[in-house]
């Protein structure tokens, strides 16, 4: 993507990701001239019961495949990692060089043990991999967030796999979901310094509504909300937000990370004539 003369120059973007990821995305936005407003509406916390995760870690070598649903799953489940069993394949949604796969490499998983989708970069893309078609007798561990999707586990079980699901993190509302935490957004709205919202999880929107309160939410609903998956867009639309799904966006240089798709989606939106 061309960062020069960007249509995002001066556009205020609300970044609702967890704090660590929010700062990374904020730097990308700044490179395109946007003005990131970091307001995490999700915190990543350990599971309430750590025992299943500890037991799964101790038995990593007994599985054929271990699926990590996100970079958060890698960080919560593997760090610190002393050894990755070479007979086990780690599966990551997203592009080979981005997100979850990058987190796996950083944690110490060898390149030859990492599998990623080749086209669609989500759970459906993982399920399309040739290695996951004949699963009779295979043992699969899915490391995910609390209340994660059942699609991976149910599909692989239907293909004959023995599937174990383990929660390795929770998405929680910052500050216990205190209402009116977002009051600082009012002057930004009044001064037209906030023009877009980004979402990477449905819980981020739920928590934003809690933290902002009803009156501020009604004002925020005038803004476009850019999401990384159709499920999140549908969730936002059902709650009355102007969702823009960016999952089909590609910047043309082979990058398919959610950050780049969000930026592509915003560039397309703000370069089009606004009614």
C-alpha positions in Angstrom: 0.0 0.0 0.0 1.2 3.5 -0.8 1.5 5.4 2.5 2.1 8.8 0.7 -0.8 11.1 0.1 -3.1 8.8 2.0 -6.8 9.5 2.1 -6.6 8.7 5.8 -4.5 11.8 6.5 -6.0 13.5 9.6 -8.8 10.8 10.0 -9.4 10.0 13.7 -9.6 6.3 14.2 -10.8 4.6 17.4 -8.7 1.6 18.1 -10.5 -0.9 20.4 -8.0 -3.7 20.5 -6.2 -4.9 23.6 -3.5 -2.5 24.6 -0.4 -4.2 23.2 -2.0 -4.9 19.9 -3.6 -1.5 19.8 -0.2 0.3 20.0 1.1 -1.9 17.1 -1.9 -1.0 14.9 -1.7 2.7 16.0 1.8 2.9 14.5 0.5 1.5 11.2 -2.3 4.0 11.2 0.1 6.9 11.8 2.2 5.8 8.8 -0.8 6.5 6.7 -1.5 9.9 8.3 -4.4 8.8 10.4 -4.8 9.9 14.0 -5.2 6.8 16.2 -7.3 7.1 19.4 -6.3 4.1 21.5 -9.2 3.0 23.7 -9.0 -0.7 24.4 -12.3 -2.2 25.1 -10.9 -5.7 25.7 -8.3 -7.0 28.1 -6.7 -10.4 27.7 -6.7 -12.4 31.0 -5.7 -15.9 31.9 -8.5 -18.5 32.2 -10.1 -18.8 35.6 -9.0 -22.5 35.8 -5.4 -22.9 34.6 -5.2 -26.7 35.2 -6.6 -27.8 31.7 -4.1 -25.5 30.0 -1.2 -26.8 32.1 -2.2 -30.4 31.4 -2.5 -29.7 27.7 1.0 -28.1 27.6 2.5 -31.2 29.3 0.9 -33.4 26.7 1.7 -31.4 23.5 3.7 -34.3 22.0 0.7 -36.6 22.1 -1.3 -34.5 19.5 -1.0 -34.5 15.7 -2.2 -31.0 15.4 -2.4 -28.0 17.8 -4.6 -25.1 16.6 -4.0 -21.6 17.9 -7.0 -19.4 17.1 -5.0 -16.1 17.6 -1.8 -14.6 18.6 -3.3 -14.2 22.1 -3.7 -18.0 22.2 0.0 -18.4 21.4 1.1 -15.8 24.0 -1.1 -17.2 26.8 -0.5 -20.9 26.0 3.1 -21.2 24.9 5.2 -18.5 26.6 7.6 -19.5 27.9 8.2 -22.5 25.6 11.1 -24.7 26.3 10.6 -27.2 23.4 8.2 -27.8 20.6 7.7 -31.5 19.6 8.8 -32.0 16.0 6.0 -34.5 15.3 3.3 -31.9 16.0 2.0 -29.4 13.5 0.9 -26.0 14.8 -1.9 -24.4 12.8 -2.5 -20.7 12.6 -5.3 -18.7 10.9 -4.0 -15.8 8.9 -1.1 -15.3 6.5 2.2 -17.2 6.9 4.1 -14.0 7.7 1.6 -12.3 10.0 -0.3 -12.4 13.2 -0.6 -15.9 14.8 2.1 -17.5 12.7 4.5 -14.8 13.5 3.7 -15.2 17.2 4.4 -19.0 16.9 7.8 -18.3 15.4 8.6 -15.8 18.1 7.6 -18.3 20.7 10.1 -20.8 19.3 8.0 -23.1 17.1 10.1 -24.2 14.0 8.9 -23.0 10.6 8.5 -26.6 9.3 6.0 -27.2 12.1 3.7 -24.3 11.2 0.7 -24.6 8.8 -1.3 -21.7 7.6 -4.2 -21.2 5.1 -3.4 -20.5 1.5 -6.4 -18.5 0.5 -9.1 -17.6 3.1 -7.3 -16.5 6.3 -9.7 -17.7 9.0 -11.1 -20.9 10.5 -12.7 -21.8 7.3 -9.4 -21.3 5.5 -7.7 -23.7 8.0 -10.4 -26.3 7.4 -9.7 -26.2 3.7 -6.1 -27.3 4.1 -5.4 -30.7 2.5 -3.7 -31.9 5.7 -7.0 -31.6 7.6 -9.3 -33.6 5.2 -8.6 -37.2 6.3 -8.7 -36.9 10.1 -9.7 -40.4 11.2 -7.6 -41.3 14.3 -5.9 -37.9 14.5 -5.6 -36.1 17.8 -6.3 -32.3 17.7 -5.8 -29.7 20.4 -7.6 -26.4 19.9 -6.3 -23.6 22.1 -8.8 -20.7 22.1 -10.4 -17.9 24.0 -13.4 -18.4 26.3 -16.6 -18.9 24.4 -14.7 -19.5 21.2 -16.4 -20.7 18.0 -17.2 -24.4 17.7 -16.7 -24.6 13.9 -13.2 -26.0 14.0 -13.8 -28.6 16.6 -17.2 -29.7 15.3 -15.9 -30.0 11.7 -12.8 -31.9 12.6 -14.7 -34.2 14.9 -17.1 -34.9 12.0 -14.0 -35.8 9.9 -13.0 -38.4 12.5 -10.6 -36.5 14.7 -10.4 -36.8 18.4 -10.7 -33.1 19.4 -9.7 -31.5 22.7 -10.7 -27.9 23.3 -8.8 -25.9 26.0 -9.5 -22.2 27.0 -6.2 -20.4 27.3 -7.4 -16.8 27.7 -10.5 -14.7 28.4 -11.5 -11.4 26.8 -12.7 -9.2 29.7 -14.0 -5.6 29.8 -11.4 -3.2 31.1 -12.0 -1.6 34.6 -14.8 -4.1 35.2 -16.9 -2.4 32.5 -17.4 0.9 34.3 -20.0 3.0 32.4 -19.0 6.4 31.1 -15.3 5.5 30.8 -15.5 6.9 27.3 -16.6 10.4 28.1 -13.4 11.8 26.6 -14.8 10.9 23.2 -17.5 13.6 23.4 -15.2 16.5 22.5 -13.6 14.5 19.8 -17.0 13.9 18.2 -18.0 17.6 18.6 -14.8 18.7 17.0 -15.0 16.2 14.2 -11.8 14.6 15.2 -13.2 11.1 15.4 -14.4 9.6 12.1 -14.0 5.8 12.3 -14.1 2.9 14.7 -12.2 -0.4 14.3 -13.3 -3.8 15.7 -11.5 -7.1 15.8 -13.9 -9.0 18.0 -17.6 -8.9 18.8 -16.8 -8.5 22.5 -15.0 -5.3 21.7 -18.3 -3.8 20.6 -20.3 -5.1 23.5 -17.7 -3.6 25.9 -17.7 -0.3 24.0 -21.4 -0.1 24.5 -21.0 -0.8 28.2 -18.1 1.7 28.7 -19.7 4.5 26.7 -23.2 4.3 27.9 -26.4 4.7 25.9 -26.2 8.4 24.9 -22.6 8.3 23.7 -23.3 5.1 21.8 -26.1 6.7 19.9 -23.7 9.5 18.8 -21.0 7.0 17.9 -23.4 5.0 15.7 -23.1 7.8 13.2 -19.6 6.7 12.4 -18.5 3.8 10.2 -17.3 0.7 12.1 -14.7 -1.3 10.3 -14.5 -5.0 11.1 -12.2 -7.9 10.1 -14.8 -10.6 9.7 -18.4 -10.9 8.4 -19.5 -12.4 11.8 -18.3 -9.2 13.5 -20.0 -7.0 10.9 -23.3 -8.9 11.3 -23.1 -8.5 15.1 -22.5 -4.8 14.8 -25.3 -4.3 12.2 -27.7 -6.2 14.4 -27.0 -3.7 17.2 -27.6 -0.7 14.9 -24.0 0.2 14.0 -22.8 1.1 10.5 -20.5 -1.9 10.0 -18.1 -2.1 7.1 -16.6 -5.6 6.6 -13.0 -5.4 5.4 -12.4 -9.2 5.2 -12.2 -9.2 1.4 -9.8 -6.3 1.2 -6.3 -7.0 0.0 -3.6 -4.3 -0.5 -2.1 -5.9 -3.6 1.3 -6.7 -2.2 0.4 -10.1 -0.8 -0.3 -8.9 2.8 -3.5 -10.3 4.3 -3.1 -9.3 7.9 -6.1 -7.9 9.7 -4.3 -4.6 10.2 -3.7 -4.2 6.5 -7.3 -5.2 5.6 -8.7 -2.7 8.0 -6.5 0.1 6.5 -7.4 -1.0 3.0 -11.1 -0.9 3.9 -10.8 2.5 5.4 -8.9 3.9 2.5 -11.6 2.6 0.1 -14.4 4.0 2.3 -12.8 7.5 2.6 -11.8 7.8 -1.0 -15.4 7.2 -2.2 -17.8 10.1 -2.5 -19.6 10.6 0.8 -23.3 11.2 0.7 
